Amino acid sequence: MENPANTDLPIHELLRRRYSPRAFAPRAVDEGALTLLFEAARWAASCMNEQPWRFIVATQEEPEAHARLASCLVEGNRRWASAAPVLVLGLGVETFARNGKANPHTWHDLGLALGNLSLQATALGLAVHMMAGVERERAREVYAIPEGVSVITAIAIGYPGDPALLPEDLEARERAPRVRRPLDEVVFGERFGEPRSRR
Ligand SMILES: Cc1cc2nc3c(=O)[nH]c(=O)nc-3n(C[C@H](O)[C@H](O)[C@H](O)COP(=O)(O)O)c2cc1C
């Protein structure tokens, strides 16, 4: 299914077409496409070029590995994300490699890397659905993730599927209009909360 944003202004086609589906087609993502997604993530900007993002990846070609990663999702996400051909955990190194000090930008930079990954995915006809709903302690145990590395998000990746095949409640959410706050609520000028005047 296509689910383009109904934008107020003509943003780039890739941004307009990106969305987070719950329905995935039963079609594998080939290794070349998958590697391209991580290459896109690799070229994101990051504070001091630390590249604090790390990823754990499982595909449906290896059902045990896929089930293992799915077992780290909260139930509400597992029910639809288990059908995604690729599951990823997004991790972040919490300290700067150069001096061991805390890196408060890790979360920001993982987000940027995943932004790149999402747009590359859209360009390939794929879709990405990020998830905060992760069983973090379980993921840490299952994958032996060390202290100092945060389990931040999970990501479902695949070709968008048919929402009619989802359970009814999820189908309704999939078909709901995509909405956003107006720019005046988030872009300020003179003071916080005061819309920036556009000349
Ligand atoms: C950091 C982050 C965490 C999210 N967590 C979840 C989640 O746990 N479960 C879920 O169904 N969607 C999750 N989402 C998807 C958002 O709900 C979705 O991006 C938002 O509703 C906007 O929809 P769109 O991506 O289709 O434009 C998450 C998105 C982000 C960026």
The ligand as an SDF file (V2000), in Angstrom:
LIG
                    3D

 31 33  0  0  0  0  0  0  0  0999 V2000
   11.5330    6.5800   18.0540 C   0  0  0  0  0  0  0  0  0  0  0  0
   10.2250    6.0230   17.5300 C   0  0  0  0  0  0  0  0  0  0  0  0
    9.5610    5.0650   18.2740 C   0  0  0  0  0  0  0  0  0  0  0  0
    8.3730    4.5040   17.7850 C   0  0  0  0  0  0  0  0  0  0  0  0
    7.7850    3.4660   18.4980 N   0  0  0  0  0  0  0  0  0  0  0  0
    6.7460    2.8000   17.9590 C   0  0  0  0  0  0  0  0  0  0  0  0
    6.2670    1.6030   18.5790 C   0  0  0  0  0  0  0  0  0  0  0  0
    6.7980    1.1230   19.5890 O   0  0  0  0  0  0  0  0  0  0  0  0
    5.1950    1.0040   17.9960 N   0  0  0  0  0  0  0  0  0  0  0  0
    4.5960    1.4860   16.8590 C   0  0  0  0  0  0  0  0  0  0  0  0
    3.6360    0.8710   16.3880 O   0  0  0  0  0  0  0  0  0  0  0  0
    5.0650    2.5990   16.2330 N   0  0  0  0  0  0  0  0  0  0  0  0
    6.1240    3.2540   16.7450 C   0  0  0  0  0  0  0  0  0  0  0  0
    6.6530    4.3490   16.0940 N   0  0  0  0  0  0  0  0  0  0  0  0
    6.0480    4.8250   14.8270 C   0  0  0  0  0  0  0  0  0  0  0  0
    5.3200    6.1390   15.0290 C   0  0  0  0  0  0  0  0  0  0  0  0
    4.1100    5.9210   15.7080 O   0  0  0  0  0  0  0  0  0  0  0  0
    5.1030    6.7840   13.6440 C   0  0  0  0  0  0  0  0  0  0  0  0
    6.3590    7.1410   13.0980 O   0  0  0  0  0  0  0  0  0  0  0  0
    4.2220    8.0500   13.7480 C   0  0  0  0  0  0  0  0  0  0  0  0
    2.9250    7.7020   14.1530 O   0  0  0  0  0  0  0  0  0  0  0  0
    4.1490    8.7990   12.4300 C   0  0  0  0  0  0  0  0  0  0  0  0
    3.7180    7.9420   11.4030 O   0  0  0  0  0  0  0  0  0  0  0  0
    4.5370    7.7980   10.0440 P   0  0  0  0  0  0  0  0  0  0  0  0
    5.9330    7.2900   10.4170 O   0  0  0  0  0  0  0  0  0  0  0  0
    3.7880    6.7670    9.2200 O   0  0  0  0  0  0  0  0  0  0  0  0
    4.5950    9.1280    9.4010 O   0  0  0  0  0  0  0  0  0  0  0  0
    7.8250    4.9300   16.5530 C   0  0  0  0  0  0  0  0  0  0  0  0
    8.5150    5.9090   15.8040 C   0  0  0  0  0  0  0  0  0  0  0  0
    9.7000    6.4470   16.2760 C   0  0  0  0  0  0  0  0  0  0  0  0
   10.4430    7.4460   15.4400 C   0  0  0  0  0  0  0  0  0  0  0  0
  1  2  1  0
  2  3  1  0
  2 30  2  0
  3  4  2  0
  4  5  1  0
  4 28  1  0
  5  6  2  0
  6  7  1  0
  6 13  1  0
  7  8  2  0
  7  9  1  0
  9 10  1  0
 10 11  2  0
 10 12  1  0
 12 13  2  0
 13 14  1  0
 14 15  1  0
 14 28  1  0
 15 16  1  0
 16 17  1  0
 16 18  1  0
 18 19  1  0
 18 20  1  0
 20 21  1  0
 20 22  1  0
 22 23  1  0
 23 24  1  0
 24 25  2  0
 24 26  1  0
 24 27  1  0
 28 29  2  0
 29 30  1  0
 30 31  1  0
M  END
$$$$
